[in-house]
């Protein structure tokens, strides 16, 4: 009898009520679900380790920002806030290069991106080649915290909230007065934007550095009184 039951499709050892018990032909038992969860977690970790982790190993954990591609509306809104401007345009953490390519397409030149992940750099260069912009835009494997931004007039930032406070200090220390910073997804918490566009996840904020410096200096003077 037991041998006949063991030959049934979907049979698993155990008794009803025991961990891992499943009805013949039924859903996965607890052990099956656990194994599936472990396998899924391992697959996610492997994707991060192979595709997204490279380049971040020397960056402090609080300053690491996983790649999340910008939506077409986010790209359009960001470039709309830079329309008509001149000067060097950079995307800090340029990912697959879509913002840099669109900036160049709209006449913001030179246009370049800083990115640490070699896989994303390869993808960005492929996209540039496919668009016919190979050699016209640049994607550099550099740590954005170590590059000098003093010659940049248009800066695009799609980074996590945890990065914004230290990045704000760097931008204020290095950018020229006529620079404009466009932030996507999350605003700079201590800065007042000169303009904004979009709603929800598509909202972007523009900051004119001269105005931000004036505001910061005024706040510092008030705190000393």
C-alpha positions as CSV (number, residue, x, y, z in Angstrom):
1,X,0.0,0.0,0.0
2,X,2.8,2.4,1.0
3,X,4.7,1.5,-2.1
4,X,1.7,2.2,-4.3
5,X,1.3,5.6,-2.7
6,X,4.9,6.4,-3.2
7,X,4.5,5.9,-6.9
8,X,1.7,8.5,-7.1
9,X,2.6,11.8,-9.0
10,X,3.4,14.6,-6.6
11,X,3.8,12.4,-3.5
12,X,6.2,13.6,-0.9
13,X,7.2,11.9,2.4
14,X,5.7,12.9,5.6
15,X,2.3,13.0,7.3
16,X,-0.4,15.6,7.1
17,X,0.4,18.4,9.4
18,X,4.2,17.8,9.3
19,X,6.5,20.5,7.9
20,X,7.1,19.9,4.2
21,X,4.0,17.7,3.7
22,X,2.1,18.3,0.5
23,X,-1.0,16.7,-1.0
24,X,-0.4,14.6,-4.1
25,X,-0.4,17.0,-7.1
26,X,-0.9,20.0,-4.7
27,X,1.0,23.2,-4.0
28,X,4.5,23.4,-2.7
29,X,5.0,22.5,0.9
30,X,6.8,24.7,3.5
31,X,10.2,23.2,2.5
32,X,9.5,23.9,-1.2
33,X,8.5,27.5,-0.5
34,X,11.7,28.0,1.6
35,X,13.9,26.6,-1.1
36,X,12.2,28.8,-3.7
37,X,12.7,31.9,-1.5
38,X,16.4,31.1,-1.0
39,X,16.9,30.5,-4.7
40,X,15.2,33.8,-5.5
41,X,17.3,35.7,-3.0
42,X,20.5,34.1,-4.4
43,X,19.5,35.2,-7.9
44,X,18.9,38.8,-6.8
45,X,22.3,38.9,-4.9
46,X,24.1,37.4,-8.0
47,X,22.6,40.1,-10.2
48,X,23.7,42.8,-7.8
49,X,27.2,41.3,-7.4
50,X,27.9,40.8,-11.1
51,X,26.1,43.7,-12.7
52,X,25.6,46.5,-10.2
53,X,28.1,46.0,-7.4
54,X,31.4,46.5,-9.4
55,X,32.7,50.0,-8.9
56,X,31.0,50.5,-5.6
57,X,33.5,48.5,-3.4
58,X,35.6,51.6,-2.6
59,X,32.7,53.9,-2.0
60,X,31.3,54.2,1.6
61,X,28.1,52.3,2.0
62,X,26.0,55.4,2.8
63,X,27.1,57.0,-0.5
64,X,26.3,54.0,-2.7
65,X,23.4,54.5,-5.0
66,X,21.9,51.5,-6.8
67,X,21.1,52.1,-10.5
68,X,17.5,53.0,-11.3
69,X,16.9,54.1,-14.9
70,X,15.2,57.5,-15.4
71,X,11.8,57.4,-17.1
72,X,11.2,59.2,-20.4
73,X,9.2,61.8,-18.5
74,X,11.9,62.4,-16.0
75,X,14.4,62.8,-18.7
76,X,12.2,65.3,-20.6
77,X,11.5,67.3,-17.5
78,X,15.1,67.5,-16.5
79,X,16.2,68.7,-19.9
80,X,13.3,71.2,-20.1
81,X,14.8,73.0,-17.0
82,X,18.1,73.3,-18.8
83,X,16.7,74.4,-22.1
84,X,18.6,77.4,-23.7
85,X,21.6,77.1,-21.3
86,X,25.2,76.8,-22.4
87,X,28.3,75.3,-20.9
88,X,29.5,71.9,-19.8
89,X,26.8,69.5,-18.8
90,X,27.4,66.5,-16.5
91,X,25.3,63.7,-15.1
92,X,26.6,62.5,-11.7
93,X,26.0,58.8,-11.7
94,X,25.1,58.6,-15.4
95,X,24.0,54.9,-15.4
96,X,23.1,53.8,-18.9
97,X,23.7,57.3,-20.4
98,X,20.2,58.3,-21.4
99,X,20.3,61.7,-19.8
100,X,23.7,62.6,-21.3
101,X,22.6,61.5,-24.7
102,X,19.5,63.6,-24.6
103,X,21.4,66.6,-23.3
104,X,23.8,66.4,-26.2
105,X,20.8,66.0,-28.6
106,X,19.3,69.2,-27.3
107,X,22.5,71.2,-27.7
108,X,24.0,71.0,-24.2
109,X,27.6,70.5,-25.1
110,X,30.0,69.2,-24.1
111,X,28.0,66.5,-22.3
112,X,29.5,63.8,-20.2
113,X,28.6,61.4,-17.4
114,X,30.5,60.0,-14.4
115,X,29.8,56.4,-13.5
116,X,31.7,53.7,-11.5
117,X,29.9,50.6,-12.8
118,X,31.8,49.2,-15.8
119,X,28.7,47.3,-17.1
120,X,26.7,50.5,-17.2
121,X,29.6,52.3,-18.8
122,X,29.6,49.7,-21.6
123,X,25.9,50.0,-22.0
124,X,26.1,53.8,-22.1
125,X,28.8,53.7,-24.8
126,X,26.8,51.2,-26.8
127,X,23.8,53.5,-26.7
128,X,26.0,56.4,-27.8
129,X,27.3,54.4,-30.7
130,X,23.8,53.3,-31.7
131,X,22.6,56.9,-31.6
132,X,25.5,58.1,-33.8
133,X,27.1,60.1,-30.9
134,X,30.2,57.9,-30.5
135,X,33.1,60.2,-29.7
136,X,30.7,63.2,-29.2
137,X,29.7,62.4,-25.7
138,X,31.9,61.0,-22.9
139,X,31.3,58.5,-20.1
140,X,34.1,58.4,-17.5
141,X,34.7,55.8,-14.9
142,X,35.3,58.2,-12.0
143,X,34.1,58.6,-8.5
144,X,31.9,61.7,-8.5
145,X,33.2,62.6,-5.0
146,X,36.7,62.9,-6.4
147,X,36.1,64.9,-9.6
148,X,36.4,68.7,-9.7
149,X,33.2,70.3,-10.9
150,X,34.5,73.9,-11.1
151,X,34.1,74.0,-14.9
152,X,30.5,72.6,-14.9
153,X,27.6,74.8,-15.7
154,X,24.8,72.3,-15.8
155,X,24.6,69.4,-13.4
156,X,22.0,66.6,-13.4
157,X,21.6,64.6,-10.2
158,X,19.4,61.5,-9.9
159,X,20.7,60.2,-6.6
160,X,19.2,58.9,-3.3
161,X,18.2,61.3,-0.4
162,X,21.1,60.1,1.8
163,X,23.6,61.4,-0.8
164,X,22.1,64.9,-1.1
165,X,23.5,66.6,2.1
166,X,27.2,65.8,1.4
167,X,26.7,66.4,-2.3
168,X,25.2,69.8,-1.6
169,X,28.3,70.8,0.3
170,X,30.5,69.7,-2.6
171,X,28.4,71.5,-5.2
172,X,28.4,74.8,-3.3
173,X,32.2,74.6,-2.8
174,X,33.0,73.9,-6.5
175,X,30.4,75.1,-8.9
176,X,30.6,78.5,-10.5
177,X,27.9,81.1,-9.7
178,X,26.1,80.7,-13.0
179,X,25.7,76.9,-12.6
180,X,22.3,75.3,-12.4
181,X,21.7,71.9,-10.7
182,X,18.7,69.8,-11.7
183,X,17.7,67.1,-9.2
184,X,15.3,64.2,-10.1
185,X,13.2,62.0,-7.8
186,X,14.3,63.8,-4.6
187,X,15.0,67.5,-4.0
188,X,17.9,68.9,-2.0
189,X,16.3,69.2,1.5
190,X,18.0,72.4,2.5
191,X,17.8,74.3,-0.8
192,X,15.0,76.4,-2.3
193,X,14.4,75.5,-5.9
194,X,14.3,78.3,-8.5
195,X,11.8,76.2,-10.5
196,X,10.2,72.8,-10.7
197,X,8.4,70.7,-13.2
198,X,6.3,67.6,-13.1
199,X,4.4,65.7,-10.4
200,X,5.1,62.7,-8.2
201,X,8.0,60.5,-9.3
202,X,8.4,62.6,-12.5
203,X,9.0,65.8,-10.6
204,X,12.4,67.5,-11.0
205,X,13.8,70.6,-9.3
206,X,16.2,73.3,-10.6
207,X,18.6,75.2,-8.4
208,X,20.6,78.2,-9.4
209,X,23.8,78.1,-7.4
210,X,24.1,81.9,-7.1
211,X,20.7,82.1,-5.4
212,X,21.4,79.0,-3.2
213,X,24.7,80.5,-2.1
214,X,23.0,83.8,-1.2
215,X,20.3,81.9,0.8
216,X,22.9,79.8,2.6
217,X,25.0,82.8,3.5
218,X,22.0,84.7,4.8
219,X,21.0,81.8,7.0
220,X,24.5,81.5,8.3
221,X,24.5,85.3,9.2
222,X,21.1,85.0,10.9
223,X,22.3,82.1,13.1
224,X,25.3,84.2,14.3
225,X,23.0,87.0,15.5
